Amino acid sequence: MNASASTPSAIPRSLAAAALYAAFAIYLYWPHFGDRAGWEWLLPVSAWGAAFGGYILSRRWVAGFIGSLLAGLVYGFGPFLLGLAKFHPASSLLAAGVPWLFVPAAVLERKQGKWLSLPLWLLPFVVIALFFYLSAGRRLFAAPLQANVRPLDLAGFIAPLALVSRSTAVLGVYHVPMAALVLGLAMIWKARRYGILLLAAAGLVLAFSKSFLNAGSLAWLGVSPILWLSIPMVWCAILCGIGLQGLIEAGPADRRWVLAAAVLLGFLAIVTLLLAAQSFQVFAGSGDGDGRLFLQAAEIYLVGAGAIGLIYLLTRQNLRLHWLRWAILCAALGMDIFLGTRYIVDSVL
């Protein structure tokens, strides 16, 4: 893990993160606990496990607590994992295990080098395939094998809430974290850590490919494309954590990147406003529901753009004030994630 993970403060911080995720999971699912029975109790457990797994995995690349905390929130309580409640709860449990399956490789890479850890990076792919092989023999289908993951589903990265009822797989990292995602991607690319990107790309290729479904002698490898998406979504969450930490630590030399992040959210606000206007024009008001969700997305994007704009002013004046930066960003991120998670859970359950 990152060097900071070995400091004495690492354990209290990890316990604090675990407690926060547990409290948030209880808050989200408590109104539905009376209707849940049997396997459905795995949903809040999976959300907590996925979030804490994302937090632990992110410590390999993210030194700051807030950045790692966001990484866990974006995966464990993101649109994708919460949206898996549409299917068997075992699918949520499997997706929750993906970040934990990457942890051994991350630890070994730090201690022994990337070549020795290379086989372990394939562990999540093997476990997902093995899970579906074994569960099919017991007539347990956690997610439909014939589910069609379409390129249009990637629009969830722009307005995930509007696609909750329309897409088989709900993608996205909410609204404000989009700036952190793009910034984290740029930072990883600049640092030439291409391994993260290759793993995410492999998961996307498998998700959008039906080569393992109904493929003759390879039919036993059949995996729902939806669960392959858990791999790129884990790395999107890690990139969000890296990007957020970059915003908190940004200095005068980085102000152009900060400004670009604010401009990106402003641009997405315009896009969602146009989509809202188009939805409100649908005949007989049938698009009003989507229009309101697009309008809400635009408002949150503007809030995020304003928050990052304040960070830009601080960097331009060479004012570090890390406590103020994370307070500004946490306020915008908290509102976004709070509203988004509540809507998705209430819509899916």
C-alpha angles and dihedrals in degrees: 000000000000115000090249090061090069096056120107091251092059095083096050090046092049091050090049091051092048091050093048092050091048092051091048092049091051091048093052099045102031094090088056099042092095090060096044123094135169114339094013090076086072090073099078090036090053092048090052094045093047093049095047091045090053089050093051093046093048091058087078090068107014117070097185125080095222093053092050091045090056092048090057094046094048093054105033095040098026126121093260100055095037089048091058087077084086087076136042112315088238088073090060090048092051092049089048090058095055098084090046090053090056093051097080091054092048092051094046092046091056094047103034107018135262098281096060091047095049097097091051092058086067093055097096091051091052094046093050092051092045092049092056092044093053096039092051089058088057093045092248113139109184092184131006114273091209095053110135114224105197131196086241088068088070086073084080087082087068101040111002097170093057091057099047093100096033105049131065090216118034109215131183143081096242121260114288093042088062089081091051090047094054092043091049090050090053091048093050091047092049090049089050094233093148095159092083091052093047092053092049091047092050091054091049092050091052092046093053095041127081093194091118095048120089090345100149111241090011094058090105087069090063110144127172108254088225093068093050086063090067089076099058090039091057090054092045087057091050090050089052089055092049092048094048091051088050091055091050093048098038117132133193091282090058098048093106090059091050091049090049090054091053091047090050092056090046090053092049089050089057092047093052091045089056090048089050092052090049092049093050089056094059113120119272093003094283090138097051093100093056090042092058091049092050089048091051089049090053091051092051091047089054091050089051092047090052092050093050089044088060089050088052091054090050092051092046090055090045091241109150098185092156092183091057093046095052090043091055094045094043091053092054094040093045094054091046096048094040093055094040098050093046092052095047096047093047091047098046100041 
